[in-house]
Amino acid sequence: MDWIRLTKSRKDLIGLKDNCWICIRGFVYNVSPYMEYHPGREDELMRAAGSHGSELFDQVHRWVNYESMLKECLVGRMAVKPALWNSFKSFDL
């Protein structure tokens, strides 16, 4: 409930100055403000920091509605240059 209360507080949770961003299914989230609320805490979230976290996320809790939980932390969509697309085909974008 504390996390829900914080998301409703109108506090800037995108926090472009913070540096723990993860990408899940093509959407980039700043999870820095969520770290203290995540059951696995910082260590677990840092496993996906700065990368595609879709596969790791699905291994642990595919059933979680992350779009709703992290909507206030949404930075934007991941942009991939067409020439690099083949490098990312293995990820669930």
PDB file with one MODEL, atoms N, CA, C and O in Angstrom:
MODEL        1
ATOM      1  N   MET A   1       0.821  -1.200   0.000  1.00  0.00           N
ATOM      2  CA  MET A   1       0.000   0.000   0.000  1.00  0.00           C
ATOM      3  C   MET A   1       0.862   1.260   0.000  1.00  0.00           C
ATOM      4  O   MET A   1       0.449   2.292  -0.530  1.00  0.00           O
ATOM      5  N   ASP A   2       2.053   1.186   0.588  1.00  0.00           N
ATOM      6  CA  ASP A   2       2.927   2.360   0.596  1.00  0.00           C
ATOM      7  C   ASP A   2       3.309   2.756  -0.816  1.00  0.00           C
ATOM      8  O   ASP A   2       3.369   3.943  -1.136  1.00  0.00           O
ATOM      9  N   TRP A   3       3.571   1.757  -1.674  1.00  0.00           N
ATOM     10  CA  TRP A   3       3.936   2.064  -3.058  1.00  0.00           C
ATOM     11  C   TRP A   3       2.762   2.738  -3.766  1.00  0.00           C
ATOM     12  O   TRP A   3       2.967   3.717  -4.483  1.00  0.00           O
ATOM     13  N   ILE A   4       1.558   2.248  -3.586  1.00  0.00           N
ATOM     14  CA  ILE A   4       0.385   2.851  -4.214  1.00  0.00           C
ATOM     15  C   ILE A   4       0.208   4.282  -3.732  1.00  0.00           C
ATOM     16  O   ILE A   4      -0.083   5.174  -4.530  1.00  0.00           O
ATOM     17  N   ARG A   5       0.377   4.506  -2.457  1.00  0.00           N
ATOM     18  CA  ARG A   5       0.266   5.854  -1.901  1.00  0.00           C
ATOM     19  C   ARG A   5       1.300   6.789  -2.537  1.00  0.00           C
ATOM     20  O   ARG A   5       0.980   7.931  -2.867  1.00  0.00           O
ATOM     21  N   LEU A   6       2.534   6.311  -2.710  1.00  0.00           N
ATOM     22  CA  LEU A   6       3.579   7.130  -3.325  1.00  0.00           C
ATOM     23  C   LEU A   6       3.256   7.448  -4.779  1.00  0.00           C
ATOM     24  O   LEU A   6       3.502   8.565  -5.232  1.00  0.00           O
ATOM     25  N   THR A   7       2.703   6.478  -5.524  1.00  0.00           N
ATOM     26  CA  THR A   7       2.378   6.737  -6.931  1.00  0.00           C
ATOM     27  C   THR A   7       1.247   7.755  -7.074  1.00  0.00           C
ATOM     28  O   THR A   7       1.156   8.442  -8.091  1.00  0.00           O
ATOM     29  N   LYS A   8       0.405   7.852  -6.082  1.00  0.00           N
ATOM     30  CA  LYS A   8      -0.703   8.812  -6.114  1.00  0.00           C
ATOM     31  C   LYS A   8      -0.295  10.196  -5.590  1.00  0.00           C
ATOM     32  O   LYS A   8      -1.089  11.135  -5.648  1.00  0.00           O
ATOM     33  N   SER A   9       0.926  10.327  -5.084  1.00  0.00           N
ATOM     34  CA  SER A   9       1.359  11.564  -4.432  1.00  0.00           C
ATOM     35  C   SER A   9       1.756  12.690  -5.384  1.00  0.00           C
ATOM     36  O   SER A   9       2.031  13.808  -4.949  1.00  0.00           O
ATOM     37  N   ARG A  10       1.784  12.395  -6.670  1.00  0.00           N
ATOM     38  CA  ARG A  10       2.206  13.355  -7.699  1.00  0.00           C
ATOM     39  C   ARG A  10       3.698  13.684  -7.631  1.00  0.00           C
ATOM     40  O   ARG A  10       4.154  14.630  -8.274  1.00  0.00           O
ATOM     41  N   LYS A  11       4.449  12.918  -6.866  1.00  0.00           N
ATOM     42  CA  LYS A  11       5.893  13.079  -6.819  1.00  0.00           C
ATOM     43  C   LYS A  11       6.466  12.626  -8.166  1.00  0.00           C
ATOM     44  O   LYS A  11       5.949  11.686  -8.769  1.00  0.00           O
ATOM     45  N   ASP A  12       7.517  13.280  -8.637  1.00  0.00           N
ATOM     46  CA  ASP A  12       8.137  12.930  -9.904  1.00  0.00           C
ATOM     47  C   ASP A  12       8.861  11.596  -9.759  1.00  0.00           C
ATOM     48  O   ASP A  12       9.978  11.543  -9.245  1.00  0.00           O
ATOM     49  N   LEU A  13       8.226  10.527 -10.209  1.00  0.00           N
ATOM     50  CA  LEU A  13       8.817   9.202 -10.091  1.00  0.00           C
ATOM     51  C   LEU A  13       9.620   8.807 -11.323  1.00  0.00           C
ATOM     52  O   LEU A  13      10.335   7.805 -11.303  1.00  0.00           O
ATOM     53  N   ILE A  14       9.507   9.586 -12.393  1.00  0.00           N
ATOM     54  CA  ILE A  14      10.328   9.304 -13.572  1.00  0.00           C
ATOM     55  C   ILE A  14      11.776   9.609 -13.249  1.00  0.00           C
ATOM     56  O   ILE A  14      12.668   8.855 -13.638  1.00  0.00           O
ATOM     57  N   GLY A  15      12.024  10.699 -12.548  1.00  0.00           N
ATOM     58  CA  GLY A  15      13.334  11.021 -12.022  1.00  0.00           C
ATOM     59  C   GLY A  15      14.473  10.850 -12.998  1.00  0.00           C
ATOM     60  O   GLY A  15      15.320   9.973 -12.827  1.00  0.00           O
ATOM     61  N   LEU A  16      14.497  11.669 -14.004  1.00  0.00           N
ATOM     62  CA  LEU A  16      15.505  11.526 -15.047  1.00  0.00           C
ATOM     63  C   LEU A  16      16.933  11.627 -14.518  1.00  0.00           C
ATOM     64  O   LEU A  16      17.872  11.257 -15.222  1.00  0.00           O
ATOM     65  N   LYS A  17      17.114  12.116 -13.305  1.00  0.00           N
ATOM     66  CA  LYS A  17      18.450  12.198 -12.729  1.00  0.00           C
ATOM     67  C   LYS A  17      18.861  10.889 -12.057  1.00  0.00           C
ATOM     68  O   LYS A  17      20.046  10.634 -11.842  1.00  0.00           O
ATOM     69  N   ASP A  18      17.865  10.063 -11.728  1.00  0.00           N
ATOM     70  CA  ASP A  18      18.174   8.763 -11.126  1.00  0.00           C
ATOM     71  C   ASP A  18      18.690   7.825 -12.207  1.00  0.00           C
ATOM     72  O   ASP A  18      18.484   8.063 -13.397  1.00  0.00           O
ATOM     73  N   ASN A  19      19.358   6.764 -11.789  1.00  0.00           N
ATOM     74  CA  ASN A  19      20.028   5.978 -12.810  1.00  0.00           C
ATOM     75  C   ASN A  19      19.706   4.485 -12.833  1.00  0.00           C
ATOM     76  O   ASN A  19      20.511   3.717 -13.359  1.00  0.00           O
ATOM     77  N   CYS A  20      18.620   4.049 -12.314  1.00  0.00           N
ATOM     78  CA  CYS A  20      18.282   2.636 -12.426  1.00  0.00           C
ATOM     79  C   CYS A  20      17.069   2.486 -13.337  1.00  0.00           C
ATOM     80  O   CYS A  20      15.922   2.477 -12.891  1.00  0.00           O
ATOM     81  N   TRP A  21      17.360   2.372 -14.613  1.00  0.00           N
ATOM     82  CA  TRP A  21      16.317   2.210 -15.615  1.00  0.00           C
ATOM     83  C   TRP A  21      16.350   0.787 -16.123  1.00  0.00           C
ATOM     84  O   TRP A  21      17.417   0.201 -16.300  1.00  0.00           O
ATOM     85  N   ILE A  22      15.161   0.231 -16.359  1.00  0.00           N
ATOM     86  CA  ILE A  22      15.075  -1.090 -16.971  1.00  0.00           C
ATOM     87  C   ILE A  22      14.063  -1.027 -18.111  1.00  0.00           C
ATOM     88  O   ILE A  22      13.197  -0.153 -18.145  1.00  0.00           O
ATOM     89  N   CYS A  23      14.187  -1.955 -19.026  1.00  0.00           N
ATOM     90  CA  CYS A  23      13.280  -2.034 -20.161  1.00  0.00           C
ATOM     91  C   CYS A  23      12.494  -3.335 -20.058  1.00  0.00           C
ATOM     92  O   CYS A  23      13.073  -4.418 -19.961  1.00  0.00           O
ATOM     93  N   ILE A  24      11.171  -3.217 -20.080  1.00  0.00           N
ATOM     94  CA  ILE A  24      10.299  -4.394 -20.081  1.00  0.00           C
ATOM     95  C   ILE A  24       9.374  -4.261 -21.278  1.00  0.00           C
ATOM     96  O   ILE A  24       8.582  -3.323 -21.373  1.00  0.00           O
ATOM     97  N   ARG A  25       9.488  -5.214 -22.187  1.00  0.00           N
ATOM     98  CA  ARG A  25       8.669  -5.249 -23.406  1.00  0.00           C
ATOM     99  C   ARG A  25       8.688  -3.932 -24.175  1.00  0.00           C
ATOM    100  O   ARG A  25       7.656  -3.471 -24.663  1.00  0.00           O
ATOM    101  N   GLY A  26       9.851  -3.341 -24.276  1.00  0.00           N
ATOM    102  CA  GLY A  26      10.009  -2.129 -25.082  1.00  0.00           C
ATOM    103  C   GLY A  26       9.714  -0.834 -24.358  1.00  0.00           C
ATOM    104  O   GLY A  26       9.867   0.239 -24.941  1.00  0.00           O
ATOM    105  N   PHE A  27       9.298  -0.901 -23.109  1.00  0.00           N
ATOM    106  CA  PHE A  27       9.035   0.307 -22.327  1.00  0.00           C
ATOM    107  C   PHE A  27      10.128   0.472 -21.274  1.00  0.00           C
ATOM    108  O   PHE A  27      10.502  -0.484 -20.593  1.00  0.00           O
ATOM    109  N   VAL A  28      10.628   1.685 -21.153  1.00  0.00           N
ATOM    110  CA  VAL A  28      11.717   1.975 -20.221  1.00  0.00           C
ATOM    111  C   VAL A  28      11.137   2.610 -18.964  1.00  0.00           C
ATOM    112  O   VAL A  28      10.373   3.573 -19.031  1.00  0.00           O
ATOM    113  N   TYR A  29      11.513   2.053 -17.821  1.00  0.00           N
ATOM    114  CA  TYR A  29      11.032   2.539 -16.525  1.00  0.00           C
ATOM    115  C   TYR A  29      12.220   2.911 -15.643  1.00  0.00           C
ATOM    116  O   TYR A  29      13.252   2.240 -15.655  1.00  0.00           O
ATOM    117  N   ASN A  30      12.061   3.982 -14.885  1.00  0.00           N
ATOM    118  CA  ASN A  30      13.027   4.319 -13.847  1.00  0.00           C
ATOM    119  C   ASN A  30      12.525   3.643 -12.576  1.00  0.00           C
ATOM    120  O   ASN A  30      11.545   4.094 -11.983  1.00  0.00           O
ATOM    121  N   VAL A  31      13.181   2.574 -12.156  1.00  0.00           N
ATOM    122  CA  VAL A  31      12.722   1.821 -10.996  1.00  0.00           C
ATOM    123  C   VAL A  31      13.403   2.251  -9.698  1.00  0.00           C
ATOM    124  O   VAL A  31      13.209   1.618  -8.660  1.00  0.00           O
ATOM    125  N   SER A  32      14.194   3.316  -9.747  1.00  0.00           N
ATOM    126  CA  SER A  32      14.884   3.791  -8.539  1.00  0.00           C
ATOM    127  C   SER A  32      13.930   4.030  -7.370  1.00  0.00           C
ATOM    128  O   SER A  32      14.218   3.579  -6.261  1.00  0.00           O
ATOM    129  N   PRO A  33      12.795   4.726  -7.573  1.00  0.00           N
ATOM    130  CA  PRO A  33      11.909   4.961  -6.426  1.00  0.00           C
ATOM    131  C   PRO A  33      11.177   3.708  -5.958  1.00  0.00           C
ATOM    132  O   PRO A  33      10.637   3.683  -4.852  1.00  0.00           O
ATOM    133  N   TYR A  34      11.154   2.675  -6.783  1.00  0.00           N
ATOM    134  CA  TYR A  34      10.447   1.444  -6.437  1.00  0.00           C
ATOM    135  C   TYR A  34      11.326   0.449  -5.674  1.00  0.00           C
ATOM    136  O   TYR A  34      10.814  -0.512  -5.100  1.00  0.00           O
ATOM    137  N   MET A  35      12.626   0.669  -5.663  1.00  0.00           N
ATOM    138  CA  MET A  35      13.555  -0.303  -5.081  1.00  0.00           C
ATOM    139  C   MET A  35      13.221  -0.705  -3.651  1.00  0.00           C
ATOM    140  O   MET A  35      13.279  -1.887  -3.313  1.00  0.00           O
ATOM    141  N   GLU A  36      12.876   0.251  -2.817  1.00  0.00           N
ATOM    142  CA  GLU A  36      12.604  -0.103  -1.416  1.00  0.00           C
ATOM    143  C   GLU A  36      11.285  -0.837  -1.240  1.00  0.00           C
ATOM    144  O   GLU A  36      11.034  -1.401  -0.175  1.00  0.00           O
ATOM    145  N   TYR A  37      10.429  -0.842  -2.275  1.00  0.00           N
ATOM    146  CA  TYR A  37       9.131  -1.514  -2.190  1.00  0.00           C
ATOM    147  C   TYR A  37       9.168  -2.896  -2.832  1.00  0.00           C
ATOM    148  O   TYR A  37       8.308  -3.731  -2.553  1.00  0.00           O
ATOM    149  N   HIS A  38      10.147  -3.143  -3.680  1.00  0.00           N
ATOM    150  CA  HIS A  38      10.243  -4.432  -4.376  1.00  0.00           C
ATOM    151  C   HIS A  38      10.628  -5.523  -3.378  1.00  0.00           C
ATOM    152  O   HIS A  38      11.543  -5.327  -2.579  1.00  0.00           O
ATOM    153  N   PRO A  39       9.945  -6.668  -3.413  1.00  0.00           N
ATOM    154  CA  PRO A  39      10.252  -7.744  -2.460  1.00  0.00           C
ATOM    155  C   PRO A  39      11.710  -8.205  -2.518  1.00  0.00           C
ATOM    156  O   PRO A  39      12.274  -8.586  -1.492  1.00  0.00           O
ATOM    157  N   GLY A  40      12.327  -8.176  -3.701  1.00  0.00           N
ATOM    158  CA  GLY A  40      13.722  -8.581  -3.841  1.00  0.00           C
ATOM    159  C   GLY A  40      14.699  -7.454  -3.599  1.00  0.00           C
ATOM    160  O   GLY A  40      15.915  -7.640  -3.655  1.00  0.00           O
ATOM    161  N   ARG A  41      14.152  -6.278  -3.330  1.00  0.00           N
ATOM    162  CA  ARG A  41      14.948  -5.076  -3.051  1.00  0.00           C
ATOM    163  C   ARG A  41      15.903  -4.724  -4.190  1.00  0.00           C
ATOM    164  O   ARG A  41      15.761  -5.206  -5.314  1.00  0.00           O
ATOM    165  N   GLU A  42      16.843  -3.903  -3.884  1.00  0.00           N
ATOM    166  CA  GLU A  42      17.771  -3.344  -4.867  1.00  0.00           C
ATOM    167  C   GLU A  42      18.562  -4.416  -5.616  1.00  0.00           C
ATOM    168  O   GLU A  42      18.723  -4.325  -6.833  1.00  0.00           O
ATOM    169  N   ASP A  43      19.047  -5.412  -4.916  1.00  0.00           N
ATOM    170  CA  ASP A  43      19.870  -6.443  -5.560  1.00  0.00           C
ATOM    171  C   ASP A  43      19.161  -7.089  -6.744  1.00  0.00           C
ATOM    172  O   ASP A  43      19.758  -7.294  -7.801  1.00  0.00           O
ATOM    173  N   GLU A  44      17.910  -7.401  -6.562  1.00  0.00           N
ATOM    174  CA  GLU A  44      17.163  -8.078  -7.622  1.00  0.00           C
ATOM    175  C   GLU A  44      16.898  -7.147  -8.801  1.00  0.00           C
ATOM    176  O   GLU A  44      17.058  -7.550  -9.953  1.00  0.00           O
ATOM    177  N   LEU A  45      16.500  -5.921  -8.529  1.00  0.00           N
ATOM    178  CA  LEU A  45      16.239  -4.975  -9.616  1.00  0.00           C
ATOM    179  C   LEU A  45      17.508  -4.604 -10.383  1.00  0.00           C
ATOM    180  O   LEU A  45      17.464  -4.350 -11.587  1.00  0.00           O
ATOM    181  N   MET A  46      18.621  -4.576  -9.687  1.00  0.00           N
ATOM    182  CA  MET A  46      19.878  -4.223 -10.347  1.00  0.00           C
ATOM    183  C   MET A  46      20.313  -5.284 -11.362  1.00  0.00           C
ATOM    184  O   MET A  46      21.143  -5.004 -12.227  1.00  0.00           O
ATOM    185  N   ARG A  47      19.774  -6.473 -11.269  1.00  0.00           N
ATOM    186  CA  ARG A  47      20.093  -7.512 -12.251  1.00  0.00           C
ATOM    187  C   ARG A  47      19.630  -7.120 -13.650  1.00  0.00           C
ATOM    188  O   ARG A  47      20.188  -7.592 -14.640  1.00  0.00           O
ATOM    189  N   ALA A  48      18.613  -6.259 -13.739  1.00  0.00           N
ATOM    190  CA  ALA A  48      18.084  -5.831 -15.035  1.00  0.00           C
ATOM    191  C   ALA A  48      18.418  -4.380 -15.351  1.00  0.00           C
ATOM    192  O   ALA A  48      18.010  -3.867 -16.393  1.00  0.00           O
ATOM    193  N   ALA A  49      19.145  -3.721 -14.478  1.00  0.00           N
ATOM    194  CA  ALA A  49      19.449  -2.295 -14.657  1.00  0.00           C
ATOM    195  C   ALA A  49      20.178  -2.041 -15.972  1.00  0.00           C
ATOM    196  O   ALA A  49      21.161  -2.707 -16.297  1.00  0.00           O
ATOM    197  N   GLY A  50      19.674  -1.065 -16.715  1.00  0.00           N
ATOM    198  CA  GLY A  50      20.319  -0.666 -17.959  1.00  0.00           C
ATOM    199  C   GLY A  50      20.186  -1.661 -19.080  1.00  0.00           C
ATOM    200  O   GLY A  50      20.938  -1.602 -20.053  1.00  0.00           O
ATOM    201  N   SER A  51      19.239  -2.580 -18.964  1.00  0.00           N
ATOM    202  CA  SER A  51      19.112  -3.601 -20.007  1.00  0.00           C
ATOM    203  C   SER A  51      17.650  -4.005 -20.192  1.00  0.00           C
ATOM    204  O   SER A  51      16.745  -3.480 -19.543  1.00  0.00           O
ATOM    205  N   HIS A  52      17.460  -4.956 -21.101  1.00  0.00           N
ATOM    206  CA  HIS A  52      16.136  -5.541 -21.297  1.00  0.00           C
ATOM    207  C   HIS A  52      15.876  -6.490 -20.139  1.00  0.00           C
ATOM    208  O   HIS A  52      16.603  -7.464 -19.943  1.00  0.00           O
ATOM    209  N   GLY A  53      14.846  -6.201 -19.386  1.00  0.00           N
ATOM    210  CA  GLY A  53      14.541  -7.030 -18.229  1.00  0.00           C
ATOM    211  C   GLY A  53      13.355  -7.948 -18.431  1.00  0.00           C
ATOM    212  O   GLY A  53      12.907  -8.595 -17.484  1.00  0.00           O
ATOM    213  N   SER A  54      12.830  -8.019 -19.667  1.00  0.00           N
ATOM    214  CA  SER A  54      11.623  -8.813 -19.922  1.00  0.00           C
ATOM    215  C   SER A  54      11.796 -10.277 -19.558  1.00  0.00           C
ATOM    216  O   SER A  54      10.940 -10.849 -18.883  1.00  0.00           O
ATOM    217  N   GLU A  55      12.869 -10.882 -19.986  1.00  0.00           N
ATOM    218  CA  GLU A  55      13.080 -12.308 -19.734  1.00  0.00           C
ATOM    219  C   GLU A  55      13.217 -12.585 -18.238  1.00  0.00           C
ATOM    220  O   GLU A  55      12.605 -13.520 -17.720  1.00  0.00           O
ATOM    221  N   LEU A  56      14.006 -11.788 -17.554  1.00  0.00           N
ATOM    222  CA  LEU A  56      14.180 -11.953 -16.111  1.00  0.00           C
ATOM    223  C   LEU A  56      12.851 -11.732 -15.384  1.00  0.00           C
ATOM    224  O   LEU A  56      12.493 -12.495 -14.487  1.00  0.00           O
ATOM    225  N   PHE A  57      12.130 -10.690 -15.776  1.00  0.00           N
ATOM    226  CA  PHE A  57      10.830 -10.401 -15.180  1.00  0.00           C
ATOM    227  C   PHE A  57       9.890 -11.600 -15.329  1.00  0.00           C
ATOM    228  O   PHE A  57       9.230 -12.007 -14.373  1.00  0.00           O
ATOM    229  N   ASP A  58       9.839 -12.158 -16.540  1.00  0.00           N
ATOM    230  CA  ASP A  58       8.937 -13.285 -16.800  1.00  0.00           C
ATOM    231  C   ASP A  58       9.323 -14.542 -16.033  1.00  0.00           C
ATOM    232  O   ASP A  58       8.455 -15.338 -15.672  1.00  0.00           O
ATOM    233  N   GLN A  59      10.596 -14.727 -15.784  1.00  0.00           N
ATOM    234  CA  GLN A  59      11.051 -15.895 -15.027  1.00  0.00           C
ATOM    235  C   GLN A  59      10.538 -15.860 -13.595  1.00  0.00           C
ATOM    236  O   GLN A  59      10.258 -16.900 -12.999  1.00  0.00           O
ATOM    237  N   VAL A  60      10.417 -14.662 -13.052  1.00  0.00           N
ATOM    238  CA  VAL A  60      10.091 -14.520 -11.633  1.00  0.00           C
ATOM    239  C   VAL A  60       8.610 -14.237 -11.386  1.00  0.00           C
ATOM    240  O   VAL A  60       7.991 -14.870 -10.531  1.00  0.00           O
ATOM    241  N   HIS A  61       8.048 -13.298 -12.122  1.00  0.00           N
ATOM    242  CA  HIS A  61       6.652 -12.937 -11.851  1.00  0.00           C
ATOM    243  C   HIS A  61       5.940 -12.374 -13.072  1.00  0.00           C
ATOM    244  O   HIS A  61       5.586 -11.196 -13.128  1.00  0.00           O
ATOM    245  N   ARG A  62       5.742 -13.253 -14.046  1.00  0.00           N
ATOM    246  CA  ARG A  62       5.053 -12.912 -15.287  1.00  0.00           C
ATOM    247  C   ARG A  62       3.628 -12.395 -15.013  1.00  0.00           C
ATOM    248  O   ARG A  62       3.110 -11.594 -15.791  1.00  0.00           O
ATOM    249  N   TRP A  63       3.009 -12.829 -13.948  1.00  0.00           N
ATOM    250  CA  TRP A  63       1.612 -12.506 -13.624  1.00  0.00           C
ATOM    251  C   TRP A  63       1.423 -11.084 -13.104  1.00  0.00           C
ATOM    252  O   TRP A  63       0.288 -10.611 -13.045  1.00  0.00           O
ATOM    253  N   VAL A  64       2.494 -10.387 -12.726  1.00  0.00           N
ATOM    254  CA  VAL A  64       2.386  -9.050 -12.133  1.00  0.00           C
ATOM    255  C   VAL A  64       2.031  -8.012 -13.209  1.00  0.00           C
ATOM    256  O   VAL A  64       2.604  -8.018 -14.298  1.00  0.00           O
ATOM    257  N   ASN A  65       1.098  -7.140 -12.897  1.00  0.00           N
ATOM    258  CA  ASN A  65       0.697  -6.072 -13.816  1.00  0.00           C
ATOM    259  C   ASN A  65       1.661  -4.892 -13.651  1.00  0.00           C
ATOM    260  O   ASN A  65       1.336  -3.899 -13.000  1.00  0.00           O
ATOM    261  N   TYR A  66       2.842  -5.015 -14.246  1.00  0.00           N
ATOM    262  CA  TYR A  66       3.874  -3.988 -14.096  1.00  0.00           C
ATOM    263  C   TYR A  66       3.479  -2.670 -14.753  1.00  0.00           C
ATOM    264  O   TYR A  66       3.897  -1.605 -14.297  1.00  0.00           O
ATOM    265  N   GLU A  67       2.675  -2.726 -15.824  1.00  0.00           N
ATOM    266  CA  GLU A  67       2.270  -1.481 -16.492  1.00  0.00           C
ATOM    267  C   GLU A  67       1.515  -0.571 -15.536  1.00  0.00           C
ATOM    268  O   GLU A  67       1.734   0.640 -15.509  1.00  0.00           O
ATOM    269  N   SER A  68       0.634  -1.163 -14.761  1.00  0.00           N
ATOM    270  CA  SER A  68      -0.132  -0.392 -13.795  1.00  0.00           C
ATOM    271  C   SER A  68       0.737   0.053 -12.620  1.00  0.00           C
ATOM    272  O   SER A  68       0.673   1.204 -12.188  1.00  0.00           O
ATOM    273  N   MET A  69       1.552  -0.879 -12.106  1.00  0.00           N
ATOM    274  CA  MET A  69       2.383  -0.577 -10.946  1.00  0.00           C
ATOM    275  C   MET A  69       3.432   0.502 -11.229  1.00  0.00           C
ATOM    276  O   MET A  69       3.729   1.330 -10.367  1.00  0.00           O
ATOM    277  N   LEU A  70       3.985   0.484 -12.436  1.00  0.00           N
ATOM    278  CA  LEU A  70       5.100   1.379 -12.751  1.00  0.00           C
ATOM    279  C   LEU A  70       4.730   2.525 -13.691  1.00  0.00           C
ATOM    280  O   LEU A  70       5.614   3.212 -14.202  1.00  0.00           O
ATOM    281  N   LYS A  71       3.432   2.739 -13.925  1.00  0.00           N
ATOM    282  CA  LYS A  71       3.036   3.758 -14.905  1.00  0.00           C
ATOM    283  C   LYS A  71       3.575   5.146 -14.567  1.00  0.00           C
ATOM    284  O   LYS A  71       3.855   5.928 -15.476  1.00  0.00           O
ATOM    285  N   GLU A  72       3.726   5.468 -13.298  1.00  0.00           N
ATOM    286  CA  GLU A  72       4.256   6.778 -12.918  1.00  0.00           C
ATOM    287  C   GLU A  72       5.773   6.857 -13.092  1.00  0.00           C
ATOM    288  O   GLU A  72       6.356   7.936 -12.990  1.00  0.00           O
ATOM    289  N   CYS A  73       6.407   5.722 -13.353  1.00  0.00           N
ATOM    290  CA  CYS A  73       7.864   5.650 -13.527  1.00  0.00           C
ATOM    291  C   CYS A  73       8.254   5.494 -14.995  1.00  0.00           C
ATOM    292  O   CYS A  73       9.434   5.336 -15.311  1.00  0.00           O
ATOM    293  N   LEU A  74       7.270   5.539 -15.890  1.00  0.00           N
ATOM    294  CA  LEU A  74       7.535   5.338 -17.311  1.00  0.00           C
ATOM    295  C   LEU A  74       8.350   6.489 -17.883  1.00  0.00           C
ATOM    296  O   LEU A  74       7.934   7.647 -17.834  1.00  0.00           O
ATOM    297  N   VAL A  75       9.511   6.156 -18.423  1.00  0.00           N
ATOM    298  CA  VAL A  75      10.374   7.147 -19.068  1.00  0.00           C
ATOM    299  C   VAL A  75       9.976   7.268 -20.531  1.00  0.00           C
ATOM    300  O   VAL A  75       9.902   8.380 -21.055  1.00  0.00           O
ATOM    301  N   GLY A  76       9.721   6.158 -21.196  1.00  0.00           N
ATOM    302  CA  GLY A  76       9.310   6.177 -22.604  1.00  0.00           C
ATOM    303  C   GLY A  76       9.528   4.831 -23.257  1.00  0.00           C
ATOM    304  O   GLY A  76       9.807   3.835 -22.588  1.00  0.00           O
ATOM    305  N   ARG A  77       9.398   4.813 -24.582  1.00  0.00           N
ATOM    306  CA  ARG A  77       9.612   3.585 -25.353  1.00  0.00           C
ATOM    307  C   ARG A  77      11.068   3.453 -25.734  1.00  0.00           C
ATOM    308  O   ARG A  77      11.765   4.448 -25.931  1.00  0.00           O
ATOM    309  N   MET A  78      11.513   2.235 -25.834  1.00  0.00           N
ATOM    310  CA  MET A  78      12.874   1.946 -26.257  1.00  0.00           C
ATOM    311  C   MET A  78      12.975   2.178 -27.759  1.00  0.00           C
ATOM    312  O   MET A  78      12.150   1.682 -28.527  1.00  0.00           O
ATOM    313  N   ALA A  79      13.969   2.919 -28.165  1.00  0.00           N
ATOM    314  CA  ALA A  79      14.205   3.156 -29.589  1.00  0.00           C
ATOM    315  C   ALA A  79      15.349   2.262 -30.035  1.00  0.00           C
ATOM    316  O   ALA A  79      16.420   2.253 -29.429  1.00  0.00           O
ATOM    317  N   VAL A  80      15.111   1.520 -31.089  1.00  0.00           N
ATOM    318  CA  VAL A  80      16.137   0.630 -31.622  1.00  0.00           C
ATOM    319  C   VAL A  80      16.354   0.980 -33.084  1.00  0.00           C
ATOM    320  O   VAL A  80      15.405   1.000 -33.868  1.00  0.00           O
ATOM    321  N   LYS A  81      17.588   1.253 -33.452  1.00  0.00           N
ATOM    322  CA  LYS A  81      17.907   1.555 -34.845  1.00  0.00           C
ATOM    323  C   LYS A  81      17.686   0.294 -35.674  1.00  0.00           C
ATOM    324  O   LYS A  81      18.003  -0.804 -35.218  1.00  0.00           O
ATOM    325  N   PRO A  82      17.142   0.435 -36.896  1.00  0.00           N
ATOM    326  CA  PRO A  82      16.879  -0.748 -37.734  1.00  0.00           C
ATOM    327  C   PRO A  82      18.107  -1.634 -37.932  1.00  0.00           C
ATOM    328  O   PRO A  82      17.973  -2.857 -37.982  1.00  0.00           O
ATOM    329  N   ALA A  83      19.279  -1.056 -38.044  1.00  0.00           N
ATOM    330  CA  ALA A  83      20.493  -1.845 -38.256  1.00  0.00           C
ATOM    331  C   ALA A  83      20.818  -2.717 -37.044  1.00  0.00           C
ATOM    332  O   ALA A  83      21.484  -3.743 -37.181  1.00  0.00           O
ATOM    333  N   LEU A  84      20.357  -2.318 -35.872  1.00  0.00           N
ATOM    334  CA  LEU A  84      20.634  -3.064 -34.650  1.00  0.00           C
ATOM    335  C   LEU A  84      19.533  -4.062 -34.306  1.00  0.00           C
ATOM    336  O   LEU A  84      19.674  -4.847 -33.368  1.00  0.00           O
ATOM    337  N   TRP A  85      18.441  -4.031 -35.058  1.00  0.00           N
ATOM    338  CA  TRP A  85      17.281  -4.834 -34.708  1.00  0.00           C
ATOM    339  C   TRP A  85      17.616  -6.318 -34.569  1.00  0.00           C
ATOM    340  O   TRP A  85      17.119  -6.976 -33.655  1.00  0.00           O
ATOM    341  N   ASN A  86      18.446  -6.852 -35.455  1.00  0.00           N
ATOM    342  CA  ASN A  86      18.791  -8.275 -35.382  1.00  0.00           C
ATOM    343  C   ASN A  86      19.450  -8.637 -34.063  1.00  0.00           C
ATOM    344  O   ASN A  86      19.310  -9.765 -33.591  1.00  0.00           O
ATOM    345  N   SER A  87      20.168  -7.696 -33.464  1.00  0.00           N
ATOM    346  CA  SER A  87      20.821  -7.962 -32.170  1.00  0.00           C
ATOM    347  C   SER A  87      19.807  -8.140 -31.044  1.00  0.00           C
ATOM    348  O   SER A  87      20.090  -8.795 -30.040  1.00  0.00           O
ATOM    349  N   PHE A  88      18.620  -7.550 -31.220  1.00  0.00           N
ATOM    350  CA  PHE A  88      17.630  -7.557 -30.148  1.00  0.00           C
ATOM    351  C   PHE A  88      16.496  -8.539 -30.386  1.00  0.00           C
ATOM    352  O   PHE A  88      15.578  -8.607 -29.568  1.00  0.00           O
ATOM    353  N   LYS A  89      16.522  -9.292 -31.461  1.00  0.00           N
ATOM    354  CA  LYS A  89      15.409 -10.194 -31.771  1.00  0.00           C
ATOM    355  C   LYS A  89      15.160 -11.227 -30.681  1.00  0.00           C
ATOM    356  O   LYS A  89      14.037 -11.711 -30.540  1.00  0.00           O
ATOM    357  N   SER A  90      16.162 -11.565 -29.924  1.00  0.00           N
ATOM    358  CA  SER A  90      15.970 -12.570 -28.874  1.00  0.00           C
ATOM    359  C   SER A  90      15.229 -12.026 -27.663  1.00  0.00           C
ATOM    360  O   SER A  90      14.784 -12.796 -26.811  1.00  0.00           O
ATOM    361  N   PHE A  91      15.093 -10.707 -27.578  1.00  0.00           N
ATOM    362  CA  PHE A  91      14.379 -10.104 -26.453  1.00  0.00           C
ATOM    363  C   PHE A  91      12.911  -9.921 -26.815  1.00  0.00           C
ATOM    364  O   PHE A  91      12.568  -9.734 -27.982  1.00  0.00           O
ATOM    365  N   ASP A  92      12.057  -9.977 -25.816  1.00  0.00           N
ATOM    366  CA  ASP A  92      10.622  -9.808 -26.004  1.00  0.00           C
ATOM    367  C   ASP A  92      10.298  -8.323 -25.969  1.00  0.00           C
ATOM    368  O   ASP A  92       9.994  -7.774 -24.910  1.00  0.00           O
ATOM    369  N   LEU A  93      10.362  -7.676 -27.118  1.00  0.00           N
ATOM    370  CA  LEU A  93      10.033  -6.247 -27.190  1.00  0.00           C
ATOM    371  C   LEU A  93       8.578  -6.160 -27.479  1.00  0.00           C
ATOM    372  O   LEU A  93       8.036  -5.060 -27.592  1.00  0.00           O
TER     373      LEU A  93
ENDMDL
END
